[in-house]
Amino acid sequence: MPKDVTVSYENGTVSVKGPKGSLTQPIDPDFKLEVADGEITVIRPTEQKRHRALHGLYRSLVANMTTGVSEGFKKQLELVGVGYKAVVQGNVLELNLGYSHSIYLAVPEELKIAAETPKGKNPTVTLEGIDKQLIGQIAAKIKSLRKVEPYKGKGIRFTGEQVRRKAGKIASK
């Protein structure tokens, strides 16, 4: 646990505060949370399969919360296609993805969003914030607006994501 992060647990709710903000997460009241010597320990009540599964989930959620309030999270999306554009006005993302109309997507206030189009490269959309789940959800929503197609590789993808390309009709001869 980073030095500038404080964790509190009461009535089945974990609260994490740090330099970038604060997050809360409800957890099963059967589970216990101990904070000692700069470490957070999640203790499960029994060895049942359900409790073992939830133990890993809660451990991961608390770890993501502490990382989020201390360092933050960032996802970058790349728009690959002729004429694809992204413009940010306030917290509204305007996308031109080859459809006959523009797509407007309101992004929650907790996230910072930026769009840039470097000359000679594909436009990129960057999402930043402290809540990993919210960033992933919004990134998946943006990506679902134009899925990557396997023949030409056009669509919205994460920066650095590999796309499996298929051969066209010519390859069948």
Sequence and secondary structure as in RCSB ss.txt:
>XXXX:A:sequence
MPKDVTVSYENGTVSVKGPKGSLTQPIDPDFKLEVADGEITVIRPTEQKRHRALHGLYRSLVANMTTGVSEGFKK
QLELVGVGYKAVVQGNVLELNLGYSHSIYLAVPEELKIAAETPKGKNPTVTLEGIDKQLIGQIAAKIKSLRKVEP
YKGKGIRFTGEQVRRKAGKIASK
>XXXX:A:secstr
  TT EEEEETTEEEEEETTEEEEEE  TTSEEEEETTEEEEE S   HHHHHHHHHHHHHHHHHHHHHHT EEE
EEEEESTT EEEEETTEEEEE SSSS EEEE  TTSEEEEE  TTS  EEEEEES HHHHHHHHHHHHHTS   T
TT  EEEETT        GGGG 
